[in-house]
Amino acid sequence: MEKGLGKRAGKFFAAVASVALLGGAASSAQAIVTYSSSFEAPTYTSGASVGGVDGWVLGSGSGVSQTVSAAQHNGAGTQSLFFDNSSTNASFYSVYHPLGTFAGTILTMSVDLYISSANTASRLDEVEFSTGTLGGGVLGVSIDGGGNIFAGKTWSALYSGTALATAPAGTFANRWLTATLTLNTSTAAGTVTLSGFGGTTTSYTTSFTGITTPTNVNLGTDYEGASGTGTTYYDNVVISTSAVPEPSTAAACLLAFGVLGVVIRRRQRGGGIA
């Protein structure tokens, strides 16, 4: 009897999971890409700044350390955005792009980043939703040359906060990672994820609430403690919006679990359901 119940319960849970997945698929199908860029020609010129190109604005430090480069790229393209902080430009620098209109939606931004193994431990690479330049960060993630990963709702959390985790040596440098920021603008709740690591742990994620509504996305480099040096590439920026999931989806799942509870209780009392 218990084995039979276990099988039916297992199928029931599978059905509930399918409902949830279908709901997620429906939300994904509604996603609208509002902006994307791989920093390719002819819009972008190798060796030139992205400032004033395709909506990009020079941010922190006037973005002086960045240019479009053909030295690294991820995917089918031939160029990416290069931040050269290997010598004199050892402070903090960024470029930002306006997010546009997204009220009442789920806002998602993803970008690939390539960190050189020559980066010093104090050199940081940062991705943010913000209300201005790096200093206006409201949700973001960063990683330093030692593999320490930071996340938070303020700029300072990304360079002086407590590390979310430390990626082991050999799992993050000289490879493309992906930073993803997601914000439910209806509930002010969001998540940050950094993925693409080698080794047993391939991604790191955390969630926040009470997030201020952003206006821009920032790509940049920074430092913690003493200024550090290094080089970083960004590629494949995608900003999208999707509808907030309908309450009916969550309600259906709760109803389904409630029915399962009735089945279990009747079994325990000796009743049966075919």
Secondary structure, DSSP 4 states (H G I P E B T S, - for coil): -HHHHHHHHHHHHHHHHHHHHHHHHHHHHT-EEEEEE---TTTS-TTS--TTSTT-EE-GGGGTTEEEESS--SSS-S-EEEEEESSS--S-EEEEEE----TTEEEEEEEEEEE-TT--TTEEEEEEEESSSGGGEEEEEEEETT-EEEEESSTTHHHHS--SEEPPTTSSTTSEEEEEEEEETTTTEEEEEEE--SSS--EEEEEESSPPPP-EEEEEEEESSS---EEEEEEEEEEEEEEPPPHHHHHHHHHHHHHHHHHHHHHHTT----
